[in-house]
Amino acid sequence: MNDIAKLGEAAYGLGFVPPEFLKPGEDEYRIRDEQAADPLHGLGRAASSYRRLKPYEIEALVKNSNTCRDWGLVRVSDPFVPELVKDCEFAGLVRIGRLDRETLEHHDLRTPVGITRSRVIACDIGDDCAIHDCSYLAHYIVGDGCILLANDEIHVSNHAKFGVGIVMEGESESVRVELDLMNEAGGRPVLAFEEMICADAYLWARRRDDEELMRAFRAMTEAMYDRRRGRYGTIGRGSVLKSNRIVKDVAIGECAYIKGANKLKNLTIRSSEAERTQIGEGVELVNGIVGYGCKVFYGCKAVRFVLGSNSALKYGARLIHSVLGDNSTVSCCEMLNNLVFPAHEQHHNTSFLVAALVRGQSNMAAGATIGSNHNSRAPDGEVEAGRGFWPALATSVKHSSRFASYCLLAKGDYRYELDIALPFCLVDDDRSRDRLVLVPAYWWTHNLYALMRNESKFRARDRRAVKVQEVELSPFAPDSAEEIVAGIGILESALRGSGEGDPEHIELPPGRFENSSRPVVARRPRRAIAAYREMLLWYAGNALLERLEAPHPDAALGDAIASLDLPRVGAWENLGGQLVPLAEVDALVAKARSGRLPDWRAMHAEYARLAAAYPEAKASHAMGILRWLEGSAPGAAGAPAPRPAAALVSNALAELASLSGRVAAAVRESRAKDYGNAFRRATFRCEAEMRAVAGEAEGNPFVRSSAAEMARLAERARAMAARLGPR
């Protein structure tokens, strides 16, 4: 009746693992004992370290209104003060660590060590825990110094998977939990695992055509986990759980703080002393992984998800069938079927992101609906956006669309699919003339304050104690540089076709950037090309300066530069925020496909190897960009042979020193626009009030720090150019 079965009194607290899943000589505690003895994830204590209760202790426990069908199954450690256990019911094998007269305090709440008014079933409880008013605590290993107050139910099933996409022995494939990323209709499923990062999810969801690789990835996931039944839930040492309703099949790390949650089911909640995870009021999380140092508060819902480290869900956010990268904040919005790389911001009401691959360092404004679907009879499509994607307020974008790095979408309802190949571009739907307007290099020419602030902002927000993956946070990197090179080619080709010297705008090939027959125009193309070239110089000069400043005797600088002067690697892939030459990615994939990577930890070691090689690869790519700039300069067709590498770099560094001053001025000027605009000043009764409230452009912290940084950069560039000798 209603799936309620009568099992008999003997089943209460015993028989956690069905006998058909036990080998000869095994009992239901075999995995529990392994877990409890683990010093990292358990108690670091062997089962033999506990003792039986003494007769006077049983007498004291009974006197304090405690009950147990078999007191012989309750084991304790010394010291054990039985008076600290009151009004409790015990069942099954219960092992209790040190219990002495102590008081624990957390956030001004003080509670005595002890166990009161609780039902405890087959649990291991660490030293000096405070467990009060817990209605149902079953099959858990509770670490030392934990506080559990007023929780309704905390328990696990014998087939608990803790958010990982595996099936336990005896289970059918139908119970496996998959995450459908990047596409509402499915087709790109991945299996979550405890240590999953965006790079893993990206390769798995992206390379669906490689069936052998898909099998390898599934095998790598399953190799990391024990499929035997009977694993207990864990609550790491120093964790606090207060006033939660349902906590089922959840593994909780150290120093977590979980209060007022409605439902937590089938999860791994990673937490440590250095990166403490907090989950708050009204939260419902099901089938997922919560990363280290995360904050999840105020009515959030997440189902089938992976939440990266140092990320936050707040104020009713919904995260479903999605992987959200590290250092991200999502509030008041809905995200479905997405793969979002690190440093994503979406903290405004009514924004909606669906069926998208967003490569991070992105911002979703209020009212934006990215992936408004069903615009044809075809199956639901996808949206793919490069780093720095930023749609404006109330912007609507259709499936299927693609955007280069740092695209800024002006407010509008974009009626047609878009393929914007020009990076750092402003996109505008000009309804009055029924055309699409593109402003290439907009960030460089109009808002250097925001562009230059991005990198420092993202670095300041990266509070991960353990950085599993190195993420490229600079807008100026190999991926965006290659997009700029391609963008220059697009604009130059269009200019040749226009026949004008310096047109205000040029028409781009129809059907190339928008799925329509209406005009698509690029504004100020020659200014954009000049800006793009400055951006390439900025990228290449900074990358080479940083690399050459590594300890090199002056005599060795020439050799160091020569070692970088190689053919340019033009194809790069963004693996969850880590930039890797495409050839290296293909080699890594081949290695995984062949079975030479036994699990995902081995894959992560490969990412670390590639990250160690990145500075050299980036500098070599930067050198290739300088060669490209040299060869593509106006009038270069009849130019003499390429300059020696040292002279080329020395000249670039001298230009970088000069450019840094112009960048500092442009940062200040783009910020000053907010102070000189008459409408911005309209709400202040006088100049003094405006200064008191909004400050001044020159006093802005980033403007000041940027000016100082640019001055240091110019000094460094000139010093290195001098070391390289005459140009």
C-alpha positions as CSV (number, residue, x, y, z in Angstrom):
1,M,0.0,0.0,0.0
2,N,1.6,3.3,-1.2
3,D,4.9,1.5,-1.4
4,I,4.9,0.9,2.4
5,A,6.1,-2.5,3.4
6,K,6.1,-4.2,6.8
7,L,9.6,-5.6,7.6
8,G,9.4,-6.7,11.2
9,E,11.1,-5.3,14.2
10,A,14.5,-6.9,13.5
11,A,14.8,-4.8,10.3
12,Y,15.0,-1.6,12.3
13,G,18.6,-0.5,12.2
14,L,19.8,-3.8,10.7
15,G,20.0,-5.3,7.2
16,F,21.0,-2.1,5.5
17,V,22.6,-4.1,2.6
18,P,20.4,-6.8,1.2
19,P,22.1,-10.2,1.6
20,E,22.3,-10.9,-2.1
21,F,24.9,-8.1,-2.3
22,L,27.2,-9.5,0.4
23,K,29.9,-11.9,-0.4
24,P,30.7,-14.9,1.9
25,G,32.1,-13.6,5.1
26,E,31.0,-10.0,4.6
27,D,28.6,-8.1,6.8
28,E,26.6,-4.9,6.1
29,Y,29.3,-2.8,7.7
30,R,32.2,-3.6,5.4
31,I,32.2,-0.4,3.5
32,R,31.2,1.7,6.5
33,D,34.3,0.5,8.4
34,E,36.5,1.4,5.4
35,Q,34.9,4.8,5.3
36,A,35.2,5.5,9.1
37,A,38.9,4.5,9.1
38,D,39.7,6.9,6.3
39,P,41.5,9.9,7.9
40,L,40.6,12.2,5.0
41,H,36.9,11.6,4.5
42,G,36.0,9.7,7.6
43,L,37.0,9.6,11.3
44,G,40.4,8.0,11.0
45,R,39.3,5.5,13.6
46,A,39.1,1.7,13.4
47,A,36.1,-0.2,14.5
48,S,38.2,-1.9,17.2
49,S,38.8,1.5,18.9
50,Y,35.3,1.6,20.4
51,R,34.2,-0.3,23.5
52,R,30.9,-1.6,24.8
53,L,28.8,0.2,27.3
54,K,29.4,-0.5,31.0
55,P,26.4,-1.5,33.1
56,Y,26.2,1.8,35.0
57,E,26.4,3.7,31.7
58,I,23.4,1.7,30.4
59,E,21.6,2.5,33.6
60,A,22.3,6.2,33.3
61,L,21.2,6.2,29.7
62,V,17.9,4.5,30.5
63,K,17.3,6.9,33.4
64,N,17.7,9.8,31.0
65,S,14.8,8.4,28.8
66,N,17.0,6.8,26.1
67,T,15.8,3.6,24.5
68,C,17.5,0.9,22.4
69,R,16.4,-2.6,21.5
70,D,19.9,-4.0,22.0
71,W,22.4,-1.8,24.0
72,G,25.1,-4.3,23.0
73,L,25.1,-2.6,19.6
74,V,26.0,0.8,21.0
75,R,29.7,1.4,21.3
76,V,31.5,4.4,22.7
77,S,34.9,6.0,23.2
78,D,36.5,7.5,26.3
79,P,35.7,9.8,27.9
80,F,32.0,9.1,27.6
81,V,29.6,11.0,29.9
82,P,26.2,9.3,29.6
83,E,24.4,12.2,31.2
84,L,25.0,14.1,28.0
85,V,22.6,11.7,26.1
86,K,18.9,12.3,26.8
87,D,15.6,11.4,25.3
88,C,17.1,9.5,22.4
89,E,16.3,6.3,20.5
90,F,19.1,4.2,19.2
91,A,18.9,1.3,16.7
92,G,21.5,-0.8,14.9
93,L,25.2,-0.5,15.4
94,V,25.8,3.0,16.8
95,R,29.4,4.1,17.5
96,I,30.0,7.3,19.5
97,G,33.3,9.2,19.8
98,R,34.5,11.2,22.8
99,L,31.6,12.8,24.6
100,D,32.6,15.2,27.4
101,R,31.2,18.3,29.1
102,E,32.0,20.9,26.4
103,T,30.2,23.8,24.6
104,L,30.4,24.4,20.9
105,E,29.9,27.9,19.4
106,H,29.1,28.8,15.8
107,H,28.1,32.3,14.6
108,D,27.2,33.3,18.2
109,L,25.0,30.1,18.7
110,R,26.2,28.1,21.6
111,T,25.2,24.5,22.2
112,P,26.4,21.8,24.6
113,V,28.2,18.7,23.3
114,G,25.8,15.7,23.6
115,I,22.9,13.9,21.9
116,T,19.4,14.8,22.9
117,R,15.8,14.3,21.6
118,S,17.1,12.4,18.5
119,R,16.6,9.1,16.7
120,V,20.0,7.7,15.7
121,I,20.2,4.6,13.5
122,A,23.4,2.8,12.6
123,C,25.7,5.8,12.7
124,D,29.3,6.7,13.5
125,I,29.5,9.9,15.5
126,G,32.8,11.7,15.9
127,D,34.3,13.3,19.0
128,D,32.6,16.2,20.8
129,C,29.5,16.5,18.5
130,A,26.3,18.3,19.4
131,I,23.3,16.5,18.0
132,H,20.0,17.8,19.2
133,D,16.4,17.4,18.0
134,C,17.2,15.3,15.0
135,S,14.2,13.3,14.2
136,Y,15.8,10.7,12.0
137,L,19.6,10.3,11.6
138,A,20.5,7.1,9.8
139,H,23.5,5.5,8.2
140,Y,25.8,8.5,8.4
141,I,29.4,9.0,9.5
142,V,29.4,12.3,11.4
143,G,32.9,13.9,11.7
144,D,34.4,15.4,14.8
145,G,33.0,18.6,16.3
146,C,29.9,18.8,14.2
147,I,26.7,20.6,15.2
148,L,23.4,19.0,14.1
149,L,20.3,20.9,15.3
150,A,16.6,20.4,14.6
151,N,16.9,18.4,11.4
152,D,13.9,16.4,10.2
153,E,15.6,13.6,8.3
154,I,19.2,12.8,7.4
155,H,19.7,9.4,5.9
156,V,21.0,7.4,3.0
157,S,19.8,4.5,0.9
158,N,22.0,1.4,0.4
159,H,22.4,2.3,-3.3
160,A,23.3,6.0,-2.8
161,K,25.4,7.5,-5.6
162,F,25.9,11.0,-4.1
163,G,25.2,12.9,-7.3
164,V,27.6,10.8,-9.5
165,G,26.3,9.4,-12.8
166,I,26.9,5.7,-12.0
167,V,24.6,2.8,-11.3
168,M,25.2,0.5,-8.3
169,E,25.3,-3.3,-8.4
170,G,21.9,-4.8,-9.2
171,E,20.5,-1.5,-10.6
172,S,19.2,-1.1,-14.1
173,E,20.6,1.4,-16.6
174,S,17.4,3.4,-16.4
175,V,18.3,4.9,-13.0
176,R,21.5,6.5,-14.3
177,V,21.4,10.3,-13.9
178,E,22.7,12.2,-17.0
179,L,23.1,15.9,-17.6
180,D,21.8,17.1,-21.0
181,L,24.1,20.0,-21.7
182,M,23.9,22.6,-24.5
183,N,20.8,21.2,-26.1
184,E,17.2,20.9,-24.7
185,A,16.5,17.9,-26.9
186,G,19.4,15.9,-25.5
187,G,22.1,14.4,-27.7
188,R,25.0,15.7,-25.6
189,P,24.6,13.9,-22.3
190,V,27.5,13.7,-19.7
191,L,27.9,11.9,-16.5
192,A,28.6,14.0,-13.4
193,F,31.4,13.1,-11.1
194,E,32.8,14.7,-8.0
195,E,35.9,16.3,-9.6
196,M,34.3,17.3,-12.8
197,I,35.4,20.7,-14.3
198,C,34.2,22.5,-17.4
199,A,36.9,21.1,-19.6
200,D,35.7,17.6,-18.9
201,A,32.1,18.5,-19.6
202,Y,33.1,20.4,-22.8
203,L,35.1,17.5,-24.4
204,W,32.4,15.0,-23.5
205,A,29.5,17.1,-24.7
206,R,31.3,18.5,-27.8
207,R,32.9,15.5,-29.4
208,R,29.7,13.4,-29.7
209,D,30.7,12.1,-33.1
210,D,33.5,10.1,-31.5
211,E,31.8,7.0,-30.2
212,E,35.0,5.4,-29.0
213,L,35.8,8.5,-27.0
214,M,32.4,8.5,-25.5
215,R,32.9,5.0,-24.3
216,A,36.3,5.9,-22.9
217,F,34.9,8.8,-20.9
218,R,32.2,6.7,-19.4
219,A,34.7,4.0,-18.4
220,M,37.0,6.7,-16.9
221,T,34.1,7.9,-14.8
222,E,33.1,4.5,-13.5
223,A,36.7,3.6,-12.8
224,M,36.7,6.3,-10.0
225,Y,33.9,4.8,-8.0
226,D,33.0,1.7,-6.0
227,R,29.7,0.2,-7.2
228,R,29.2,-2.0,-4.1
229,R,26.1,-1.2,-2.1
230,G,26.2,0.0,1.4
231,R,28.2,3.3,1.3
232,Y,27.3,5.6,4.2
233,G,26.6,9.3,4.0
234,T,29.3,11.5,5.4
235,I,29.2,14.8,7.3
236,G,32.8,16.2,7.4
237,R,34.4,17.4,10.6
238,G,33.4,20.9,11.8
239,S,30.2,21.0,9.7
240,V,26.9,22.6,11.0
241,L,23.4,21.5,9.9
242,K,20.5,23.4,11.3
243,S,16.7,23.2,10.7
244,N,16.9,21.2,7.5
245,R,13.9,19.2,6.3
246,I,15.2,16.4,4.1
247,V,18.9,15.4,3.6
248,K,19.0,12.1,1.7
249,D,22.0,10.4,-0.1
250,V,24.2,13.4,0.5
251,A,28.0,13.4,1.1
252,I,29.0,16.6,2.9
253,G,32.6,17.8,3.2
254,E,34.4,19.5,6.1
255,C,33.3,22.8,7.6
256,A,30.1,23.1,5.6
257,Y,27.2,25.2,6.9
258,I,23.7,24.0,5.9
259,K,20.7,25.7,7.4
260,G,17.0,25.7,6.5
261,A,17.2,23.7,3.3
262,N,14.0,22.1,2.1
263,K,15.4,19.2,0.2
264,L,19.0,18.0,-0.5
265,K,19.0,14.7,-2.3
266,N,21.7,12.7,-4.2
267,L,24.5,15.2,-3.9
268,T,28.1,15.6,-3.1
269,I,28.7,18.9,-1.3
270,R,32.4,19.6,-1.4
271,S,33.8,21.8,1.4
272,S,37.0,22.3,3.3
273,E,38.4,24.5,6.1
274,A,39.9,26.8,3.4
275,E,36.9,26.8,1.1
276,R,33.7,26.5,3.2
277,T,30.5,25.8,1.4
278,Q,27.2,27.3,2.7
279,I,23.7,26.3,1.8
280,G,20.8,28.3,3.1
281,E,17.1,28.8,3.5
282,G,14.5,27.2,1.2
283,V,17.1,25.6,-1.1
284,E,16.2,22.4,-3.0
285,L,19.1,20.6,-4.7
286,V,18.7,17.2,-6.4
287,N,21.2,15.1,-8.4
288,G,24.3,17.2,-8.5
289,I,27.7,18.2,-7.3
290,V,28.4,21.4,-5.3
291,G,31.9,22.7,-5.5
292,Y,34.2,24.0,-2.8
293,G,33.5,27.3,-1.3
294,C,30.0,27.7,-2.9
295,K,27.1,29.7,-1.6
296,V,23.6,28.6,-2.3
297,F,20.9,30.7,-0.6
298,Y,17.3,31.9,-0.5
299,G,15.0,29.5,-2.4
300,C,17.3,28.3,-5.1
301,K,16.5,25.2,-7.1
302,A,19.1,23.0,-8.9
303,V,18.5,19.7,-10.5
304,R,21.0,17.6,-12.5
305,F,23.9,20.0,-12.2
306,V,27.5,20.6,-11.4
307,L,28.3,23.8,-9.6
308,G,32.0,24.9,-9.9
309,S,34.1,26.1,-6.9
310,N,33.6,29.5,-5.4
311,S,30.3,30.0,-7.2
312,A,27.0,31.2,-5.9
313,L,23.3,30.6,-6.5
314,K,21.1,33.1,-4.8
315,Y,17.6,34.6,-4.7
316,G,15.5,31.9,-6.3
317,A,17.8,31.0,-9.2
318,R,17.1,27.8,-11.1
319,L,19.9,25.7,-12.5
320,I,18.8,22.6,-14.4
321,H,20.8,20.2,-16.6
322,S,23.7,22.5,-16.5
323,V,27.4,22.8,-15.6
324,L,28.4,26.2,-14.2
325,G,32.1,27.0,-14.0
326,D,34.1,28.3,-11.1
327,N,33.9,31.9,-9.8
328,S,30.4,32.5,-11.1
329,T,27.3,34.2,-9.6
330,V,23.8,33.4,-10.6
331,S,20.7,35.0,-9.0
332,C,17.0,35.5,-9.8
333,C,17.0,33.8,-13.1
334,E,16.7,30.5,-14.9
335,M,19.4,28.4,-16.6
336,L,18.5,25.2,-18.5
337,N,20.7,22.8,-20.5
338,N,23.9,25.0,-20.4
339,L,27.6,24.6,-20.2
340,V,29.0,27.8,-18.9
341,F,32.7,28.3,-18.4
342,P,34.2,30.1,-15.3
343,A,33.6,33.8,-14.3
344,H,29.9,34.0,-15.4
345,E,27.6,36.7,-14.0
346,Q,23.8,36.4,-14.2
347,H,22.3,38.2,-11.3
348,H,19.2,39.9,-12.5
349,N,15.6,39.0,-12.5
350,T,13.9,37.4,-15.5
351,S,17.0,36.6,-17.4
352,F,16.9,33.2,-19.2
353,L,19.7,31.2,-20.6
354,V,18.9,27.9,-22.4
355,A,20.8,25.4,-24.6
356,A,24.0,27.4,-24.6
357,L,27.7,27.0,-24.6
358,V,29.1,30.2,-23.0
359,R,32.9,30.4,-22.7
360,G,33.0,32.4,-19.6
361,Q,33.8,36.0,-18.4
362,S,30.3,36.7,-19.4
363,N,27.4,38.8,-18.1
364,M,23.7,38.4,-18.6
365,A,21.6,41.5,-18.1
366,A,18.0,41.7,-16.7
367,G,15.4,40.5,-19.1
368,A,17.8,38.8,-21.5
369,T,16.5,35.6,-23.0
370,I,19.3,33.9,-24.8
371,G,18.0,30.9,-26.7
372,S,14.4,31.8,-27.2
373,N,13.5,28.7,-29.1
374,H,10.9,27.2,-31.4
375,N,11.6,29.6,-34.2
376,S,11.2,26.9,-36.8
377,R,9.8,23.3,-37.2
378,A,13.3,21.9,-36.6
379,P,14.4,20.5,-33.3
380,D,15.6,23.0,-30.7
381,G,18.9,24.6,-31.5
382,E,21.9,25.9,-29.6
383,V,23.7,29.1,-28.8
384,E,27.5,29.3,-28.7
385,A,29.3,32.4,-27.3
386,G,32.9,33.2,-26.9
387,R,34.6,34.7,-23.8
388,G,33.2,38.0,-22.6
389,F,29.7,37.6,-24.0
390,W,27.4,40.4,-22.8
391,P,23.8,40.8,-24.1
392,A,22.1,44.0,-22.9
393,L,18.9,44.5,-21.0
394,A,15.8,42.7,-22.4
395,T,17.7,41.2,-25.3
396,S,16.3,38.2,-27.1
397,V,18.5,35.9,-29.2
398,K,17.3,32.9,-31.3
399,H,18.7,29.5,-31.8
400,S,21.0,28.7,-33.5
401,S,23.5,31.6,-33.0
402,R,27.2,32.0,-32.6
403,F,29.3,34.8,-31.3
404,A,33.0,35.6,-31.2
405,S,34.8,36.7,-28.1
406,Y,33.7,39.8,-26.3
407,C,30.5,40.5,-28.3
408,L,28.2,43.2,-26.8
409,L,24.6,43.0,-27.9
410,A,22.6,46.3,-27.8
411,K,19.1,46.0,-26.5
412,G,16.8,44.4,-29.0
413,D,14.7,41.5,-30.1
414,Y,17.0,39.8,-32.6
415,R,14.6,38.1,-35.0
416,Y,17.1,36.1,-37.0
417,E,19.9,33.6,-36.2
418,L,23.3,35.4,-35.8
419,D,26.8,34.3,-36.6
420,I,29.0,37.2,-35.4
421,A,32.6,36.5,-36.4
422,L,34.0,39.9,-35.4
423,P,35.4,39.9,-31.9
424,F,35.1,42.8,-29.4
425,C,32.1,43.9,-31.4
426,L,28.9,45.9,-30.7
427,V,25.9,44.3,-32.3
428,D,22.8,46.4,-32.9
429,D,19.4,45.6,-34.5
430,D,18.7,48.9,-36.4
431,R,14.9,48.5,-36.8
432,S,14.4,52.0,-38.3
433,R,16.4,51.0,-41.3
434,D,15.8,47.3,-41.1
435,R,19.4,46.3,-41.0
436,L,22.0,44.8,-38.6
437,V,24.8,47.1,-37.5
438,L,28.2,45.9,-36.3
439,V,30.8,48.1,-34.7
440,P,34.0,46.0,-34.7
441,A,36.6,46.7,-32.0
442,Y,34.0,48.6,-30.0
443,W,35.5,47.7,-26.6
444,W,38.9,49.1,-27.6
445,T,37.6,52.3,-29.3
446,H,34.7,53.2,-26.9
447,N,35.0,51.5,-23.5
448,L,38.6,50.7,-22.6
449,Y,37.7,51.2,-18.9
450,A,35.4,48.2,-18.9
451,L,37.6,46.1,-21.1
452,M,40.8,46.6,-19.1
453,R,38.9,46.3,-15.8
454,N,37.6,42.8,-16.8
455,E,40.8,40.9,-16.1
456,S,41.6,42.5,-12.7
457,K,37.9,42.1,-11.7
458,F,37.9,38.4,-12.5
459,R,41.3,37.8,-10.8
460,A,40.1,39.6,-7.6
461,R,37.0,37.3,-7.5
462,D,39.0,34.1,-7.8
463,R,39.2,33.0,-4.2
464,R,39.8,29.3,-4.9
465,A,42.3,27.8,-2.5
466,V,43.0,25.0,-4.9
467,K,43.0,25.8,-8.6
468,V,42.4,22.6,-10.4
469,Q,42.7,24.3,-13.7
470,E,44.5,27.4,-14.9
471,V,42.0,29.7,-16.6
472,E,43.0,32.5,-19.1
473,L,41.3,35.6,-17.8
474,S,42.9,38.2,-20.1
475,P,40.8,39.4,-23.0
476,F,44.0,39.5,-25.0
477,A,45.0,35.9,-25.6
478,P,45.7,33.4,-28.5
479,D,42.0,32.7,-29.1
480,S,40.9,36.3,-29.3
481,A,44.0,37.2,-31.3
482,E,43.2,34.7,-33.9
483,E,39.6,36.0,-34.1
484,I,41.0,39.5,-34.6
485,V,43.2,38.3,-37.5
486,A,40.2,36.7,-39.1
487,G,38.1,39.8,-38.4
488,I,40.7,42.0,-40.1
489,G,40.5,39.8,-43.1
490,I,36.7,40.1,-43.3
491,L,36.9,43.9,-43.1
492,E,39.7,44.2,-45.6
493,S,37.9,42.0,-48.1
494,A,34.7,44.1,-47.7
495,L,36.7,47.3,-48.1
496,R,38.2,46.1,-51.4
497,G,34.7,45.4,-52.6
498,S,33.4,48.8,-51.6
499,G,35.8,50.8,-53.7
500,E,35.7,53.7,-51.2
501,G,38.7,55.2,-49.4
502,D,37.4,55.6,-45.8
503,P,33.7,54.8,-45.8
504,E,31.5,55.5,-42.7
505,H,30.2,52.0,-43.1
506,I,30.5,49.0,-45.5
507,E,28.1,46.3,-46.3
508,L,29.1,42.8,-45.4
509,P,28.2,39.7,-47.4
510,P,24.5,38.9,-47.1
511,G,23.6,35.8,-45.2
512,R,27.0,35.6,-43.6
513,F,26.3,37.3,-40.2
514,E,22.5,37.0,-40.0
515,N,20.1,34.4,-41.4
516,S,18.2,37.0,-43.4
517,S,18.4,38.9,-46.7
518,R,18.5,42.4,-45.1
519,P,21.7,44.5,-45.1
520,V,24.4,43.9,-42.5
521,V,26.8,46.8,-42.2
522,A,30.1,47.4,-40.3
523,R,30.7,50.9,-39.1
524,R,34.0,52.7,-39.4
525,P,35.9,49.7,-40.9
526,R,39.3,51.4,-41.2
527,R,39.1,52.7,-37.7
528,A,38.2,49.1,-36.6
529,I,41.2,47.6,-38.5
530,A,43.6,50.1,-36.9
531,A,42.1,49.3,-33.5
532,Y,42.4,45.6,-34.1
533,R,46.1,46.0,-35.1
534,E,46.7,47.9,-31.8
535,M,45.0,45.1,-29.9
536,L,47.3,42.6,-31.5
537,L,50.3,44.7,-30.7
538,W,49.0,45.0,-27.1
539,Y,48.6,41.3,-26.8
540,A,51.9,40.3,-28.4
541,G,53.9,42.9,-26.6
542,N,52.6,42.0,-23.2
543,A,52.9,38.2,-23.7
544,L,56.5,38.5,-24.9
545,L,57.5,41.0,-22.2
546,E,56.1,38.7,-19.5
547,R,57.9,35.7,-20.9
548,L,61.3,37.5,-21.5
549,E,61.2,38.9,-18.0
550,A,61.7,35.4,-16.6
551,P,65.4,35.2,-15.5
552,H,67.5,35.4,-18.6
553,P,71.1,36.7,-18.8
554,D,71.3,39.5,-21.4
555,A,73.5,37.2,-23.6
556,A,70.7,34.6,-23.6
557,L,67.9,36.9,-24.6
558,G,68.5,36.5,-28.3
559,D,68.4,32.7,-28.0
560,A,65.2,32.9,-25.9
561,I,63.5,35.1,-28.6
562,A,64.8,32.8,-31.4
563,S,63.3,29.8,-29.7
564,L,59.9,31.5,-29.9
565,D,60.2,32.5,-33.5
566,L,58.3,29.5,-34.9
567,P,55.4,29.1,-37.4
568,R,52.3,30.5,-35.7
569,V,49.8,28.0,-34.3
570,G,46.5,29.4,-35.6
571,A,44.0,26.9,-34.1
572,W,43.3,27.0,-30.4
573,E,40.6,25.5,-28.3
574,N,39.1,26.8,-25.1
575,L,38.9,23.8,-22.7
576,G,36.7,25.2,-19.9
577,G,38.7,28.5,-19.8
578,Q,42.1,26.9,-20.4
579,L,43.5,27.7,-23.8
580,V,45.3,24.9,-25.6
581,P,46.5,24.5,-29.2
582,L,44.0,22.4,-31.1
583,A,46.6,19.8,-32.1
584,E,47.4,19.3,-28.4
585,V,43.7,18.8,-27.7
586,D,43.4,16.2,-30.5
587,A,46.5,14.4,-29.1
588,L,44.9,14.4,-25.6
589,V,41.6,13.1,-27.0
590,A,43.4,10.3,-28.8
591,K,45.2,9.3,-25.6
592,A,41.9,9.1,-23.8
593,R,40.3,7.2,-26.6
594,S,43.0,4.6,-26.5
595,G,42.5,3.9,-22.8
596,R,45.8,5.3,-21.7
597,L,44.1,7.6,-19.3
598,P,42.5,5.3,-16.6
599,D,40.3,7.9,-15.0
600,W,39.6,11.7,-14.9
601,R,42.3,12.3,-12.4
602,A,44.8,11.2,-15.1
603,M,43.0,13.6,-17.5
604,H,43.4,16.4,-15.0
605,A,47.1,15.7,-14.8
606,E,47.2,16.2,-18.6
607,Y,45.5,19.5,-18.2
608,A,48.1,20.5,-15.7
609,R,50.9,19.5,-18.1
610,L,49.4,21.6,-20.9
611,A,49.0,24.5,-18.5
612,A,52.7,24.3,-17.7
613,A,53.5,24.6,-21.4
614,Y,51.0,27.4,-22.0
615,P,53.3,30.4,-21.2
616,E,55.8,29.3,-23.7
617,A,53.2,28.4,-26.3
618,K,51.5,31.8,-25.8
619,A,54.7,33.7,-26.2
620,S,55.5,31.8,-29.3
621,H,52.1,32.6,-30.7
622,A,52.6,36.2,-29.8
623,M,55.8,36.2,-31.8
624,G,53.9,34.8,-34.7
625,I,51.4,37.6,-34.3
626,L,54.2,40.1,-34.5
627,R,55.4,38.4,-37.7
628,W,51.9,38.6,-39.1
629,L,51.6,42.3,-38.2
630,E,55.0,42.9,-39.9
631,G,53.9,41.1,-43.1
632,S,50.4,42.6,-43.2
633,A,51.4,46.2,-42.6
634,P,50.3,48.8,-45.2
635,G,52.7,48.6,-48.0
636,A,54.2,45.3,-46.8
637,A,54.0,43.7,-50.2
638,G,57.1,45.4,-51.4
639,A,58.8,45.4,-48.0
640,P,62.3,44.0,-47.5
641,A,63.0,40.6,-45.8
642,P,61.6,40.1,-42.3
643,R,63.6,41.8,-39.5
644,P,65.7,39.7,-37.1
645,A,63.6,38.5,-34.2
646,A,65.3,40.6,-31.5
647,A,64.9,43.8,-33.5
648,L,61.2,43.0,-34.2
649,V,60.5,42.4,-30.5
650,S,62.5,45.5,-29.5
651,N,60.5,47.6,-31.8
652,A,57.2,46.1,-30.6
653,L,58.1,46.8,-27.0
654,A,58.9,50.4,-27.8
655,E,55.5,50.7,-29.5
656,L,53.9,49.0,-26.5
657,A,55.5,51.6,-24.1
658,S,54.0,54.4,-26.2
659,L,50.6,52.6,-26.5
660,S,50.4,52.1,-22.7
661,G,50.1,55.9,-22.2
662,R,47.3,56.1,-24.7
663,V,45.5,53.2,-23.0
664,A,45.7,54.9,-19.6
665,A,44.3,58.1,-21.1
666,A,41.5,56.1,-22.9
667,V,40.6,54.3,-19.7
668,R,40.2,57.6,-17.9
669,E,38.3,59.2,-20.8
670,S,35.8,56.3,-21.1
671,R,35.1,56.5,-17.4
672,A,34.9,60.4,-17.5
673,K,31.9,60.1,-19.9
674,D,29.7,59.2,-16.9
675,Y,30.7,62.4,-15.2
676,G,30.4,64.9,-18.1
677,N,27.0,63.7,-19.4
678,A,24.3,66.3,-18.5
679,F,21.7,63.7,-17.9
680,R,23.9,61.8,-15.4
681,R,24.3,65.1,-13.6
682,A,20.6,65.9,-13.6
683,T,19.8,64.2,-10.3
684,F,22.4,66.2,-8.3
685,R,21.6,69.7,-7.2
686,C,25.2,70.9,-7.5
687,E,28.7,69.8,-8.5
688,A,29.7,69.3,-4.9
689,E,26.9,66.8,-4.3
690,M,27.8,64.9,-7.4
691,R,31.4,64.6,-6.3
692,A,30.4,63.6,-2.8
693,V,28.1,60.8,-4.1
694,A,29.8,59.6,-7.3
695,G,33.4,60.8,-6.8
696,E,35.5,61.9,-9.8
697,A,36.8,60.1,-12.8
698,E,40.4,60.8,-11.7
699,G,39.6,59.5,-8.2
700,N,38.1,56.2,-9.4
701,P,40.2,53.3,-7.9
702,F,40.6,51.5,-11.2
703,V,41.4,54.6,-13.1
704,R,44.2,55.3,-10.6
705,S,45.5,51.8,-10.5
706,S,45.3,51.5,-14.3
707,A,47.4,54.7,-14.7
708,A,50.0,53.4,-12.3
709,E,50.0,50.0,-14.0
710,M,50.4,51.5,-17.4
711,A,53.3,53.7,-16.2
712,R,55.0,50.5,-14.8
713,L,54.3,48.7,-18.1
714,A,55.9,51.5,-20.1
715,E,59.0,51.4,-17.9
716,R,59.3,47.6,-18.1
717,A,58.8,47.6,-21.9
718,R,61.5,50.3,-22.4
719,A,63.9,48.5,-20.1
720,M,63.5,45.3,-22.0
721,A,63.8,47.0,-25.4
722,A,67.1,48.6,-24.1
723,R,68.4,45.1,-23.2
724,L,67.6,43.9,-26.7
725,G,69.7,46.6,-28.3
726,P,69.2,48.8,-31.3
727,R,66.1,48.4,-33.4
